[in-house]
Amino acid sequence: MSVRVDRRALLSLSALAPVVGYAQSRPSGPPPIELVRLAGQCVVTGWHGVGIPRAVQDLAEQGALGGVLVARHNYRDRAQLVRMTGLLHSWGPRDRRALVTADQEGGPVSHLSPPVATLPSMTALGNIDDIDLTHRAGAAMGEELRRVGVDVDLAPVLDARTNPRNSVVLGRVFSREPERVARHGRAFIDGLWGAKVLACAKHFPGHGDTSVDSHAGLPRVAHNLARLEAVELVPFRAVIREVASVMVAHVVYSGVDPQNPGTLSRAVVDGILRQRLQFDGVAMTDDLQMAAIRRTYGHERAVELAIRAGIDMAMLAHNAEYARQAIHHLARTAERDPALRRRLEESAARVARMRAKLDAPTPPNPFVVDPARLAWEVDARRAASGVQGVNATRDPTQQR
């Protein structure tokens, strides 16, 4: 996933009017609290600003928020970050507490750094092509995240960058070769889990052959199912039994569904991810406030369409008030729509199972390593072998 952290764009989001084709109703009175709690389990929110917004606290204390996304602009130092995650973990019933998520891939996308250490990029690890090294990198990343209270890392990126014009995942992928991506993706996920941090593989079914950035517009690729099976799905198949969650991309795959982006497409989410790959973990959207979605659907409608398509957790990465509105919209709609309520119940159950994994015993992490030493090792091996580095040309705060 790659959500821009652009201050001007973020500040302008709250001024956006409802989008064409969707009339937002505002019935008087709050929706039933049990439906608010149910719907809230299917939403992840972030915010822009230091400290925890009241909207997040209220939802979390009610057990009505599936997850929160924390980033560097939410805290001043490591101590404040740890206090924040501790509060988030303490609010609400334990079986419905908000999962703390972060976008800490390593390299150019390290949204908790500093103070969390920046580890080598996936591109550097893939170029060296040492599975043990990637496993250790995942373990080091997991240890860093666990110590500051993060439950879910929005990593690894499992896109195979087959399009040389693709700048969205530049410096963020293991390789252009699907099989190499698969090997390293699995090792990285195992490393994270060794430190008791859940992984989220992204951007399903693949963002590597796009030339349009979904932060700015809606990418389209002509790929049909045969092409996806041969290239894009290879890394996801390799990890599908182990990874806790999968993030779906804002990309139209016209050979599968010519109308809808993957995040809002039942053919992609239910048809490919659920039925074809037999994934029963949590399906998460990329940020629904990206221009690819926001300009056409708006936040409430986008969240509803995503859930109806089979998504379990819809992400609104920059505005907690939007998340509250979307949760109440889902609750009100589910009150009169049994089909949507059943979908919410199904998704909330998956989120609960993912949360429960964090309470299960795991063996000690066999690869607790010093992040600085690991970064030094990667740099030394790159220099010795002559392989290329990250090749990142964009500010890390511009991507998720």
Secondary structure by P-SEA (a helix, b strand, c coil): ccccccaaaaaacccccccccbbbbbccccccaaaaaaaaaacccccccccccaaaaaaaaaccccbbbbcccccccaaaaaaaaaaaaacccccccbbbbbcccccccccccccccccccaaaaaaaccaaaaaaaaaaaaaaaaaacccccccccccccccccccccccccccccaaaaaaaaaaaaaaaaaacbbbbbcccccccccccccccbbbbbcccaaaaaaccccccccccccccbbbbcccccccccccccccccccccccccccccccccbbbbccccccccccccccaaaaaaaaaacccbbbbcccaaaaaaaaaaaaaaaaccaaaaaaaaaaaaaaaaaaaccccccccccccccaaaaaaaaaaaaaaaccccccccccccccc
